[in-house]
Amino acid sequence: MHPGIEKLKRTMKVYFDFAGLSKLIEEVTQNCVECARNKVSGRSYGELKGFIAAEIPWQKVGIDIYGPLNHEENNYKFYVLSMIDVFSRYVEFAIVSDISSVTITKTFYNEWILRYPLPEIVISDRGTQFLIISLKNY
C-alpha cells in the first residue's frame, strides 16, 4: 500500500536523500505487483481501486515493503518498511536490512506499536513476512 509516485517521492525525501532516489521510487512503484493487479486505465501507478477507510485515527494501519534497494556508493542492499495510518494518511518509514518475519515484526513493533495507539487492523499484501504479525500478542 503506497501513494502515487510524486507523493511517495515527497514523503521519502523527508526521510532519505541520496542520488538516484527519484529514479528508484519510479522503478519500484512501476513494478509494484499490487498496483499492476489493480491498475485502471488512465490512472497513475500507486492508485488502487476501491477505498480503504477508517472511522478514527490509528484504527487501521497499512504496511508494505519496498526493495531490495541498493545504495550505490557503498553497495549496501536494504529495504524500506512503510507504515501508514489509514485515517490520517500519516506515514512512517523504517530501513531494514532483511525482510524476514522476525525483522519485520520487530521493526513494526518498535517503530509503530510502541509509539502510537494499537491498531485494530493491520492491512498488508499478505506477504509471508506479514502473516506472522499478530496484534493479539501486544
Number of C-alpha atoms within 10 A of each C-alpha: 20 24 17 19 20 13 11 16 18 11 15 19 12 9 11 11 10 10 10 11 16 17 11 15 20 16 12 15 22 16 12 15 12 16 20 15 10 14 16 13 6 6 11 15 21 22 19 20 12 7 7 11 11 15 9 11 15 20 17 21 25 20 23 20 23 17 16 16 17 14 14 11 8 7 9 11 14 16 17 20 19 20 25 23 22 21 16 12 15 12 16 17 21 16 15 18 14 15 20 13 16 14 14 23 18 14 16 19 17 11 16 20 15 11 9 11 11 18 16 11 14 19 16 16 15 11 11 11 18 21 12 13 17 11 13 7 5 8
